[in-house]
Amino acid sequence: MQVESANNFEVSRPVSILCGGLDRQIEHHLFPTLPPPRLREIAPEVRAVCERWGVEYKTDTWGRTLRKALAHIRHLGRSGRLHAMVREMA
């Protein structure tokens, strides 16, 4: 569930460093205590294990990932679920 609910996005190594490794969400969800450089190192192995076991490993460009996230937030806002989530967090 951790792998299939997360989505990586592809950026260059310097951008990955600048964003604190946020581009490796799948690996972060599996190994939350690993530092960002290690997440980037283990990504090919995690992807291979996912392929071997038929687990969907989602990765896309940064731009498409951002558009999907914003569309999801917009959908939550229209359905009223975003307001409910914010109230629950308060």
WOHU-V737593 format. One record per residue. N is the residue number from 1. RES is the residue in one letter. OMEGA is omega as a letter, one per 30 degrees, with the letter a starting at -180 (NA if undefined). NEAR is the number of other ideal C-beta (glycine too) atoms within 10 Angstrom. Layout:
BEGIN
N;RES;OMEGA;NEAR
N;RES;OMEGA;NEAR
END
This chain:
BEGIN
1;M;a;7
2;Q;a;14
3;V;a;21
4;E;l;12
5;S;a;11
6;A;a;17
7;N;l;18
8;N;l;22
9;F;a;22
10;E;l;13
11;V;l;17
12;S;a;10
13;R;l;10
14;P;l;8
15;V;l;13
16;S;l;19
17;I;a;14
18;L;a;11
19;C;l;14
20;G;l;10
21;G;a;18
22;L;l;16
23;D;a;26
24;R;a;27
25;Q;a;20
26;I;a;24
27;E;l;25
28;H;a;19
29;H;l;13
30;L;a;16
31;F;a;15
32;P;a;9
33;T;l;6
34;L;l;16
35;P;a;11
36;P;l;17
37;P;l;12
38;R;l;14
39;L;l;23
40;R;l;17
41;E;a;13
42;I;a;15
43;A;l;17
44;P;l;9
45;E;l;10
46;V;l;19
47;R;l;17
48;A;l;11
49;V;l;14
50;C;l;16
51;E;a;11
52;R;a;8
53;W;l;8
54;G;l;6
55;V;a;15
56;E;l;10
57;Y;a;17
58;K;l;16
59;T;a;16
60;D;l;14
61;T;l;11
62;W;a;15
63;G;l;9
64;R;l;12
65;T;l;19
66;L;l;12
67;R;l;12
68;K;a;14
69;A;l;12
70;L;l;10
71;A;l;10
72;H;l;11
73;I;l;11
74;R;l;11
75;H;l;11
76;L;l;15
77;G;a;11
78;R;a;9
79;S;a;10
80;G;a;9
81;R;l;11
82;L;l;15
83;H;l;11
84;A;l;11
85;M;a;11
86;V;l;10
87;R;l;8
88;E;a;7
89;M;a;6
90;A;NA;5
END
